[in-house]
Structure formats: structure tokens, C-alpha cells
Amino acid sequence: MDKQQAIFQILSFGPHRDEAFSVYLNAESQPDDAPFLVTKTLLISVLHQYLAQTIDDDDLEQWANLINFRDDINGEAIEDWLYALANQEMMGNGDKKANIERMLALLSDSE
């Protein structure tokens, strides 16, 4: 598994996620390494995992923060969504599931 594959496993909550963290943390960065591009499709997949209760609130917030704070991960395509997911107060104190469902509806309409 290379660094890009490791990032994908981590961000997609893939079956090799634990191994991927080890690969990612031990990978040497090269100046010409292209950042991993986070797509709306990946965001939609992660939101579906949240609704299926495969991941929880903390996982979702940490996922967004990881993307926001890493130079080797490019989340520009979903930066507005990341901001909301990384800031629990943006998601409101009400029914978070309903908010995620609304996000998915908006994301689906924009594709």
C-alpha cells in the first residue's frame, strides 16, 4: 500500500484503515507528491456511512478536521461541507441525522 492508497483507506473508512494509518504515518513526503483529492463522491459515501451508523459523530468530525489540517490532502472541492462537519455548532443542536440527510440531498442535486 502506498501513501495515496493509505489516505484513501483512512478517508473512506476502508477495511484496511488501521494498517493504512501506519503506512501513512511512516511514509516519507516528497516535494513533488500530489495531494490526495477529496471528492464529493467520497463525502457522499462517508455521509451514508454515518447514516448507516457505521461511523459516529466523533468519527465524522475527526474526518473533516484531518482533511482541513493536512497539506497532503486537498479538500477544496468540499471545503464548505468540511467547515460544517468540523464545527459541531454549525450542525445545530437538533436532529443531526436530518441535517446530514439534507446535506446529502443538496450534494446529490449538485452532481
Secondary structure, DSSP 8 states (H G I E B T S, - for coil): --HHHHHHHHHTT-TTHHHHHHHHHH----TT---EE--HHHHHHHHHHHHTTSS-HHHHHHHHHHHHH-TTEE-GGGHHHHHHHH-GGGG-SS-HHHHHHHHHHHHHHH-
